[in-house]
Amino acid sequence: MTARLSGMPHNPNIGSGMSLADIPKANHFTSKLPPDPLFPTPADSHHAPRQKLGPRMVNGALYTYVRPERQEEPELLAVSPRAMQDLGLKRGEEETELFREVVAGNRILGWDDEKGEGLYPWAQRYGGWQFGSWAGQLGDGRAISLFEIVNPSTTARYELQLKGAGRTPYSRFADGKAVLRSSIREFVVSEGMLPFDLCWFCIIEEADNEKTALNALGIPSTRALALTLLPHSRVRRERTEPGAIVARFAQSWLRIGTFDLLRSRGERGLIRRLATYLAEDVFGGWQTLPSRISTNETDEGSKKPSSGLSRDVVEGTGAQEENRFTRLYREIVRRNAITVAWWQAYGFMNGVLNTDNTSLFGLSIDFGPFAFLDNFDPNYTPNHDDYALRYSYRNQPTIIWWNLIRLGEDLAELIGMGAKVDDEEFVREGVREGVEDEVIERAETTIRRVGQEYQAVFLAEYNRLMTARLGLKTEKKSDFDELFSEMLDTMEALELDFNHFFRKLSSVRVEELETFDDRREVAGRFFHQEGMTGFGKNETNARNRVAEWLERWRSRIMEDWPQKEEEEKRIRAMKSVNPKFTPRQWILDELIQRVEEKGERDILRQVLNMSLNPFDVDEQGWGGDAKEEERFCGDVPHVKRAMQCSCSS
């Protein structure tokens, strides 16, 4: 095992870092929010028989102290070097016994058993709307948070969590376990979606350099540190499978469903307390939240609202009066608008966008039946239980807004009270009789206005990303219809691969598109290996349609890149934002089979490396088996396109 892990790809950017034992740790979440009243202290939980912890209904709390179940002979399969760096852990720490014990749940770091004090693990309580219906109490049924890590270099704080670590009070009728299949999927994709700040002009400036600054797709996401196989754990799902644990981390694991459950239980004091914690401890203070945008500016999604307002400042009058809780709502909405724009621009589908799977921090969270698009089909859903296509690619922006409306309803009382939100009578008793209509009108007005911002921010971010993916320096309003929409309609009609289309387009030179015949010839590059599969299988018509679009694209490229000597820079810039590799369903299925059934380990490291470095701008490969790398980047096998999977994991 040591040899396998030490063979992980070398990352020269990783600094010295700290050991897991010495790195700063905290427990802001448990120190500032109320615990399960049946086990109010870590010691109460630690000394209780595990079966007494639950599963059960919990009231008046945000979490329950609960320890991971001990695991027998766990095998550390993989560690993300990028995650080690971002957490501030030193290289080689993954080889220590302490690291392996912690990520397997066999060591509670920071807890003094003799004194009965220190940091102690916990599971969150939340509910959720699932497939449009209220599901009641859900919570972390198999995820247990260990502590918060503070990177000493960046001061960034992350909550480290083990998924598959055992039963909690929120497990309901489940076993608290996770299977290796779903754990591999989450480990690979969450690191492959590693966020970066896509600055298109920065990319253009870097295009002459030997290295690109972009190392992953850049979709806001939770992260994965380590993957551990539990060889003695057999988990029954559709079949009996080996168990596993993913050590994952995020700035926050709070979800819309956290507020949903509090509202459903009438725990209005906890709604205020949680909202305050979210603003002050997660987002960095009330002053960081965005202020209101004037009515005539709501369509300007690219315009960033000002911030810096203190806690008690109220903006606007009447129905448009906005207090600090409105600013908190706006922050959450804008974050999620940006995230779903990235999903749409890169063809990612979560597969199960319930409110308990929608992050308040704006992250992609809880990877179950997710997928990246193969052929462009806006009605595709990777979830084979999603018969109504509720969570299809086409519907994701609408569904995220539906979820955000539920959040608006959860916060409606706080938003609707406007300037009187801190009146003692309201804080103590709630909305008094006679002012309900005023509160409702203000809350509804706010949700509508912020909804307009959601649409504007989504479209602005989507246009920015698509502009970059098509290699353009400038944004024109006409591009949406003439380039973006027509391109997607063509992809759908001809059954073209979504991400492969952009990557292949990156290598097309303007000089290859001078005549209509030239463009018809180039059009064939975008078809599958077996030839044209859509549009009535009429290749002549298909080539003509692609050629017509290429003519429009060529004209726009020549507008933005008029100098022929800039062609290489433009190609390099496009390859810097259009991945050569994405972790498709068929690749993950093969990976799972080879790790689980054949006992392979190097293939996991190889796919992780490709996911962490998906662009391969120089076309040099990833240093592994070159034929296998090209196969993973090549045409999706016909019978493996648009695969679906279940929520069971």
C-alpha positions in Angstrom: 0.0 0.0 0.0 2.8 2.4 0.8 4.2 1.9 -2.7 0.9 2.6 -4.3 0.3 5.8 -2.4 3.9 7.1 -2.8 3.5 6.6 -6.6 0.8 9.3 -6.7 1.4 12.2 -9.2 3.9 14.7 -7.9 2.5 18.2 -7.4 5.4 20.8 -7.3 3.0 23.4 -5.9 2.5 21.6 -2.6 4.2 23.4 0.2 5.7 21.9 3.4 2.3 21.8 5.1 1.6 20.4 8.6 0.8 17.0 10.0 -2.7 16.0 10.7 -2.0 16.0 14.4 -0.6 19.5 14.4 -2.8 21.4 11.9 -5.2 23.9 13.5 -8.6 22.5 14.2 -11.9 24.0 15.4 -15.5 23.2 16.1 -17.4 26.4 15.3 -20.5 24.5 14.2 -21.0 22.6 17.4 -19.8 25.4 19.7 -22.3 27.9 18.3 -25.4 25.8 17.5 -27.6 23.7 19.8 -26.9 19.9 20.1 -29.4 17.1 20.5 -31.0 17.6 23.9 -30.8 13.9 24.7 -27.0 14.0 24.4 -26.1 17.6 25.1 -22.3 17.0 25.6 -19.7 14.9 23.8 -19.2 12.9 26.9 -22.9 12.0 27.1 -22.7 10.6 23.6 -19.3 9.0 24.0 -20.4 6.9 27.0 -23.8 6.0 25.7 -24.4 2.6 24.1 -24.5 3.1 20.3 -28.0 1.7 19.9 -29.3 4.4 22.2 -28.2 7.2 19.9 -30.8 6.2 17.3 -32.2 6.2 14.7 -35.0 8.4 16.1 -36.7 11.8 15.7 -34.7 14.7 17.0 -36.1 18.1 18.0 -34.7 21.5 19.0 -31.2 20.8 17.6 -29.0 21.2 14.6 -26.9 18.1 15.2 -26.1 15.1 17.4 -22.7 14.1 18.8 -22.0 10.7 17.4 -18.8 8.7 16.9 -17.9 6.7 13.7 -18.1 3.0 13.9 -14.8 1.1 14.2 -13.7 -0.6 11.0 -11.6 -3.8 10.7 -8.5 -3.7 8.5 -9.4 -0.7 6.4 -7.4 -0.3 3.2 -6.5 3.3 2.1 -7.1 3.2 -1.7 -6.3 6.7 -2.8 -5.6 10.2 -1.5 -6.0 13.4 -3.5 -2.7 15.4 -3.6 -4.7 18.6 -4.4 -6.8 18.1 -1.4 -3.8 17.6 0.8 -2.4 20.9 -0.5 -5.6 22.9 0.0 -6.1 21.6 3.5 -2.5 22.5 4.4 -1.3 18.9 5.1 2.3 18.0 4.3 3.3 15.6 1.6 3.8 12.1 3.1 1.2 12.6 5.8 -1.0 10.1 4.0 1.5 7.4 4.7 1.2 7.7 8.5 -0.8 5.4 10.6 -2.6 8.3 12.2 -3.9 9.6 8.9 -5.2 6.2 7.9 -6.9 5.7 11.2 -8.6 9.1 11.1 -9.9 8.8 7.5 -11.2 5.3 8.3 -13.1 6.6 11.4 -10.9 4.5 13.8 -9.4 7.5 15.6 -11.2 10.5 17.1 -8.6 13.2 16.8 -8.8 16.1 19.3 -10.8 14.1 21.9 -9.4 13.5 25.4 -11.0 10.3 26.6 -9.7 10.5 30.1 -10.9 14.1 30.6 -14.0 13.6 28.6 -13.5 16.8 26.6 -12.2 18.2 23.3 -13.4 18.0 19.7 -16.0 15.4 19.0 -17.7 14.1 15.8 -21.3 15.0 14.9 -24.0 14.4 12.4 -26.2 17.2 11.1 -30.0 17.3 11.3 -32.0 18.4 8.3 -35.1 17.6 6.2 -35.9 18.1 2.6 -38.3 18.2 -0.3 -37.6 15.1 -2.4 -39.0 15.0 -6.0 -41.3 17.8 -5.0 -42.8 16.2 -1.9 -42.0 16.8 1.7 -39.9 14.0 3.2 -39.7 15.1 6.8 -36.5 14.6 8.9 -33.6 13.2 6.9 -30.1 14.3 8.2 -26.7 12.8 8.0 -27.7 9.2 8.0 -24.2 7.9 7.3 -22.0 11.0 7.2 -20.2 12.1 10.4 -18.2 15.3 10.6 -14.9 15.0 12.5 -13.7 18.6 13.0 -13.0 21.8 11.1 -9.5 22.1 9.6 -7.9 25.6 9.2 -5.2 25.9 6.6 -2.5 27.9 8.3 -1.3 29.4 5.1 -4.7 30.5 3.6 -6.7 30.6 6.8 -9.5 28.8 4.9 -11.6 26.6 7.1 -13.1 23.3 6.0 -15.3 20.8 7.7 -13.9 17.3 7.4 -16.5 14.6 7.1 -16.6 10.8 6.7 -19.3 9.4 4.5 -20.1 5.8 5.2 -18.9 5.9 8.8 -21.9 4.2 10.4 -25.4 4.8 11.7 -26.5 8.0 13.3 -29.8 9.2 14.8 -30.7 10.3 11.2 -30.2 6.9 9.5 -33.9 6.1 9.6 -34.1 2.5 8.3 -30.7 2.5 6.6 -27.4 0.9 7.7 -25.2 4.0 7.8 -22.8 2.5 5.2 -21.7 3.5 1.7 -20.7 1.1 -1.0 -17.4 1.2 -2.9 -19.2 1.8 -6.1 -20.7 5.2 -5.1 -17.6 6.1 -3.1 -15.3 5.8 -6.1 -17.7 7.9 -8.1 -17.9 10.7 -5.5 -14.1 10.6 -4.9 -13.3 11.1 -8.5 -15.9 13.6 -9.6 -15.6 15.9 -6.6 -11.9 16.3 -7.1 -12.4 16.6 -10.9 -14.8 19.5 -10.4 -12.2 21.3 -8.2 -13.0 25.0 -8.4 -10.9 27.7 -10.0 -11.6 31.3 -10.9 -12.0 31.3 -14.7 -10.7 34.7 -15.9 -10.8 34.5 -19.7 -8.4 37.3 -20.3 -5.9 35.8 -17.8 -6.1 32.6 -19.8 -5.4 34.4 -23.0 -2.4 36.1 -21.4 -1.1 32.7 -20.1 -1.7 31.0 -23.5 2.0 31.5 -24.5 3.3 29.9 -21.3 4.2 26.2 -21.1 1.7 25.5 -18.3 -1.9 26.4 -17.9 -3.1 27.7 -14.5 -6.3 25.6 -14.8 -6.1 22.2 -13.2 -9.7 21.0 -13.1 -13.1 21.9 -14.5 -13.8 24.6 -12.0 -17.4 23.8 -11.0 -18.0 24.9 -7.3 -18.0 21.6 -5.4 -17.4 19.8 -2.2 -14.0 18.0 -2.1 -12.6 14.6 -1.4 -9.5 13.9 0.6 -9.3 10.1 0.8 -11.0 6.9 -0.2 -10.9 3.9 2.1 -12.0 0.3 1.3 -13.7 -1.6 4.1 -12.9 -5.3 3.2 -14.9 -6.8 6.0 -18.0 -4.7 5.4 -20.6 -6.2 3.1 -23.4 -3.8 2.2 -26.7 -4.9 0.7 -28.2 -2.6 -2.0 -29.5 -4.0 -5.3 -26.8 -6.6 -4.7 -24.3 -7.2 -1.9 -21.3 -4.9 -2.3 -18.1 -4.0 -0.5 -18.3 -1.0 1.8 -16.1 2.1 1.7 -15.6 5.5 3.4 -14.9 8.8 1.6 -13.2 11.5 3.7 -14.6 14.6 2.2 -14.6 18.3 3.1 -16.3 21.6 2.4 -16.5 25.1 3.7 -20.0 24.2 4.9 -22.3 21.1 4.7 -25.4 23.2 5.4 -28.3 22.7 3.0 -31.6 24.3 2.2 -33.1 21.3 3.8 -31.6 22.4 7.1 -33.9 25.4 7.1 -36.8 23.4 5.7 -36.9 21.1 8.7 -36.8 23.9 11.2 -39.7 25.7 9.5 -41.7 22.5 9.3 -41.2 22.0 13.1 -42.0 25.6 13.9 -38.6 26.1 15.4 -38.4 29.8 14.5 -35.8 30.6 17.1 -33.4 28.1 15.5 -34.1 29.6 12.0 -32.8 33.0 13.3 -29.9 31.4 15.1 -28.8 29.3 12.1 -29.2 32.2 9.7 -27.0 34.3 12.0 -24.4 31.5 12.2 -24.4 31.2 8.4 -23.8 34.9 7.9 -21.3 35.4 10.6 -19.3 32.2 10.7 -19.6 30.7 7.2 -19.8 33.8 5.0 -17.5 35.9 7.1 -19.8 38.5 8.6 -23.0 40.5 7.7 -20.8 43.2 6.0 -19.7 40.7 3.3 -23.3 40.1 2.0 -24.6 41.8 -1.2 -26.8 44.9 -0.9 -29.9 45.5 -2.9 -29.8 46.2 -6.6 -32.0 48.9 -8.1 -34.9 47.7 -10.2 -33.4 48.8 -13.5 -30.2 46.9 -12.7 -31.6 43.5 -12.0 -31.1 42.4 -15.6 -27.4 43.2 -15.3 -26.4 39.9 -13.9 -22.7 40.6 -14.4 -23.0 43.7 -12.2 -21.7 42.7 -8.7 -23.7 44.2 -5.9 -21.9 46.3 -3.4 -21.3 45.0 0.1 -20.0 46.4 3.4 -23.3 47.2 5.1 -23.4 46.6 8.8 -25.7 44.2 10.5 -28.6 46.7 11.3 -28.7 48.7 8.1 -32.1 48.5 6.3 -32.4 49.5 2.6 -35.5 50.5 0.7 -39.0 51.3 1.9 -42.4 49.7 2.1 -42.7 46.3 0.4 -39.1 46.7 -0.9 -37.6 47.2 2.6 -34.6 44.9 2.9 -32.9 43.9 6.2 -29.8 41.7 6.8 -31.7 38.5 6.3 -32.7 39.5 2.8 -29.0 40.1 2.1 -28.3 36.6 3.3 -31.0 35.2 1.0 -29.5 37.1 -1.9 -26.0 35.8 -1.3 -27.3 32.2 -1.3 -29.3 32.7 -4.4 -26.5 34.3 -6.3 -24.0 31.6 -5.4 -26.4 28.9 -6.6 -27.1 30.8 -9.8 -23.4 30.8 -10.6 -23.0 27.1 -9.8 -25.9 25.9 -12.0 -24.5 28.1 -14.8 -21.3 26.1 -14.6 -23.3 22.8 -14.6 -25.1 23.8 -17.8 -22.0 25.2 -19.5 -20.0 21.9 -18.8 -22.9 19.4 -19.2 -23.0 18.2 -15.6 -26.1 16.8 -14.0 -26.5 16.2 -10.3 -29.3 13.7 -10.8 -31.2 14.3 -7.6 -31.6 18.0 -6.8 -33.7 17.7 -3.7 -33.5 20.6 -1.2 -31.4 18.4 1.1 -28.9 18.2 -1.8 -28.8 21.9 -2.4 -25.9 23.7 -0.7 -26.4 27.0 1.1 -22.8 27.8 0.2 -23.5 27.2 -3.5 -21.5 24.0 -3.9 -22.2 20.9 -5.9 -23.0 18.4 -3.1 -23.9 14.8 -2.4 -22.9 13.0 -5.6 -25.3 10.2 -6.3 -26.7 9.4 -9.8 -24.7 12.3 -11.4 -23.3 12.3 -14.9 -21.7 14.4 -17.6 -23.5 14.7 -20.9 -22.5 12.3 -23.7 -24.6 13.2 -26.7 -26.3 16.5 -26.2 -29.8 15.6 -25.0 -31.5 18.3 -22.9 -34.0 15.8 -21.6 -31.4 13.4 -20.3 -31.4 12.5 -16.7 -28.8 10.1 -15.2 -31.2 9.0 -12.5 -33.2 6.0 -13.6 -35.8 6.7 -10.9 -36.5 10.2 -12.3 -39.4 9.1 -14.5 -40.8 12.7 -14.9 -37.4 14.0 -15.9 -37.6 16.5 -13.0 -33.8 16.6 -12.6 -32.9 16.4 -16.3 -30.2 18.7 -17.8 -32.9 21.0 -19.2 -34.6 21.5 -15.8 -31.7 22.1 -13.5 -31.8 25.9 -13.5 -35.6 25.8 -12.9 -35.3 23.2 -10.1 -32.6 25.0 -8.3 -34.8 28.1 -8.3 -37.7 26.0 -7.0 -35.5 24.9 -4.1 -34.5 28.5 -3.5 -38.1 29.5 -3.3 -38.5 27.0 -0.5 -35.6 28.7 1.2 -37.3 32.0 0.8 -40.4 30.6 2.5 -38.2 29.3 5.3 -36.8 32.8 5.8 -40.0 34.6 5.0 -40.8 35.7 8.5 -37.3 37.2 9.0 -37.3 38.8 5.5 -40.9 40.0 5.8 -40.4 41.9 9.1 -38.0 44.3 7.4 -36.8 47.0 9.8 -38.7 45.4 12.7 -36.9 42.1 12.6 -35.3 42.7 16.0 -38.3 44.0 17.9 -38.5 42.1 21.1 -42.1 41.1 20.7 -41.5 39.6 17.3 -38.4 37.8 18.4 -40.3 36.3 21.4 -43.7 35.7 19.9 -43.5 35.9 16.2 -45.7 37.9 13.7 -48.5 39.5 15.6 -52.1 39.6 14.4 -52.9 42.4 12.0 -49.5 42.7 10.3 -49.5 39.3 8.5 -50.4 40.8 5.1 -47.6 43.4 5.3 -45.0 40.7 6.2 -46.3 38.4 3.4 -46.2 41.1 0.8 -42.7 42.1 1.7 -41.5 38.5 1.7 -43.1 37.8 -1.7 -41.8 41.0 -3.2 -38.3 40.1 -2.1 -38.4 36.6 -3.4 -39.7 37.9 -6.8 -36.9 40.5 -7.0 -34.2 38.1 -6.0 -35.6 35.7 -8.5 -35.0 38.2 -11.2 -31.4 38.4 -10.0 -31.1 34.7 -10.1 -32.1 34.6 -13.7 -29.8 37.5 -14.6 -26.8 36.1 -12.7 -27.3 32.7 -14.2 -27.5 34.0 -17.8 -24.6 36.3 -17.4 -22.3 33.5 -16.0 -23.6 31.0 -18.6 -22.9 33.5 -21.4 -19.4 34.2 -20.0 -18.5 30.6 -19.8 -19.9 29.7 -23.3 -18.1 32.7 -24.7 -14.8 31.4 -23.3 -15.5 27.8 -24.5 -16.1 29.1 -28.1 -12.8 31.0 -28.0 -14.3 34.5 -28.1 -12.9 37.5 -26.4 -16.0 39.6 -26.4 -19.7 39.0 -25.6 -22.4 40.0 -28.1 -26.1 39.7 -27.5 -26.6 38.1 -30.9 -24.2 35.2 -29.9 -26.9 33.6 -27.7 -29.2 32.9 -30.6 -26.8 32.8 -33.5 -24.0 30.7 -31.9 -25.0 29.2 -28.6 -28.6 28.1 -29.3 -28.0 27.0 -32.9 -24.9 25.1 -31.8 -27.0 23.2 -29.1 -29.9 22.6 -31.5 -27.4 21.1 -34.0 -25.8 18.9 -31.4 -29.2 17.6 -30.3 -30.4 16.9 -33.9 -27.1 15.2 -34.9 -26.5 13.4 -31.6 -23.1 15.0 -31.2 -21.0 14.6 -28.0 -21.3 17.8 -25.9 -17.8 18.2 -24.4 -16.0 16.5 -27.3 -17.6 19.1 -29.6 -15.8 22.0 -27.8 -12.5 20.2 -27.5 -12.5 19.3 -31.2 -13.5 22.9 -32.1 -10.5 24.1 -30.1 -8.2 22.6 -32.7 -10.0 23.9 -35.8 -8.0 26.6 -37.6 -9.6 29.5 -39.3 -7.7 28.8 -42.5 -9.5 25.4 -42.7 -12.9 27.1 -43.0 -12.5 29.4 -45.9 -14.9 27.8 -48.3 -18.2 25.9 -47.8 -16.6 22.7 -49.0 -13.8 23.2 -46.5 -16.4 23.6 -43.7 -18.3 20.5 -44.9 -15.0 18.6 -44.7 -14.2 19.8 -41.1 -17.8 19.0 -40.0 -17.0 15.3 -40.2 -14.6 15.7 -37.3 -17.5 16.2 -34.9 -19.3 12.9 -35.8 -19.0 9.7 -33.9 -16.6 7.0 -35.1 -19.5 5.0 -36.5 -20.5 8.0 -38.5 -23.6 10.3 -38.4 -26.2 8.9 -36.0 -28.9 11.6 -35.9 -31.0 13.8 -38.2 -32.4 10.9 -40.2 -28.9 9.6 -40.7 -28.5 11.9 -43.7 -24.8 12.8 -43.7 -25.1 15.4 -46.5 -27.6 17.4 -44.5 -25.7 16.9 -41.3 -22.5 18.2 -42.8 -24.3 21.2 -44.4 -25.8 22.1 -41.0 -22.5 22.0 -39.2 -20.8 23.9 -42.0 -23.4 26.7 -41.8 -22.7 27.0 -38.1 -18.9 26.9 -38.6 -19.3 29.9 -41.0 -20.9 32.0 -38.2 -18.3 30.9 -35.7 -15.4 31.7 -38.1 -16.8 35.2 -38.6 -16.9 35.8 -34.8 -13.4 34.4 -34.3 -12.0 36.7 -37.0 -13.7 39.6 -35.3 -12.0 38.8 -31.9 -8.8 37.4 -33.2 -8.0 39.5 -36.4 -4.3 38.8 -36.3 -3.3 35.5 -38.0 -0.2 35.2 -35.8 -2.6 34.9 -32.7 -4.1 31.6 -34.0 -1.8 29.4 -31.8 -2.7 31.5 -28.7 -6.4 31.2 -29.5 -6.2 27.4 -29.8 -4.2 27.1 -26.6 -6.7 29.4 -24.8 -9.6 27.2 -25.9 -7.9 24.0 -24.9 -7.4 25.6 -21.4 -11.2 25.7 -20.9 -12.4 22.8 -22.9 -11.4 19.5 -21.2 -9.9 16.6 -23.1 -11.0 14.3 -20.3 -14.2 14.2 -18.2 -15.1 11.3 -15.9 -18.0 9.8 -17.9 -20.4 7.1 -16.7 -18.8 4.4 -18.7 -15.3 5.2 -17.5 -16.5 5.2 -13.9 -18.3 1.9 -14.4 -15.1 0.3 -15.8 -13.0 1.8 -13.0 -15.4 0.4 -10.3 -15.3 -3.0 -11.9 -11.5 -3.1 -12.1 -11.0 -1.9 -8.6 -13.8 -4.0 -7.0 -13.7 -7.2 -9.0 -10.1 -7.4 -10.3 -8.3 -5.8 -7.4 -6.6 -3.2 -9.5 -5.3 0.0 -7.7 -3.2 1.9 -10.2 -6.2 2.5 -12.5 -7.8 4.6 -9.7 -4.7 6.7 -9.4 -4.6 7.2 -13.2 -8.2 8.3 -13.5 -7.8 10.6 -10.5 -4.8 12.2 -12.1 -6.7 12.7 -15.3 -9.6 14.2 -13.4 -7.4 16.6 -11.6 -5.7 17.7 -14.8 -8.4 17.4 -17.4 -7.2 19.9 -20.1 -3.9 18.5 -21.4 -3.3 21.7 -23.3 0.0 20.5 -24.7 -1.5 17.1 -25.8 1.3 15.3 -24.0 -0.9 12.9 -22.0 -0.8 12.2 -18.3 2.2 9.9 -18.1 0.3 6.7 -17.8 -0.8 4.1 -20.3 -1.0 6.3 -23.4 -3.5 4.0 -25.2 -5.8 3.8 -22.2 -5.7 7.5 -21.8 -6.7 8.1 -25.4 -9.4 5.5 -25.0 -10.8 7.3 -22.0 -10.7 10.6 -23.9 -12.1 9.2 -27.1 -15.5 8.3 -28.5 -18.0 7.0 -25.9 -18.9 3.4 -26.9 -22.3 3.5 -28.6 -24.0 1.1 -26.1 -22.6 3.1 -23.1 -23.9 6.5 -24.0 -26.5 8.2 -21.7 -26.2 5.5 -19.1 -28.4 5.8 -15.9 -27.9 4.7 -12.4 -29.8 4.6 -9.1 -29.8 6.7 -6.0 -28.8 3.7 -4.0 -25.3 4.1 -2.6 
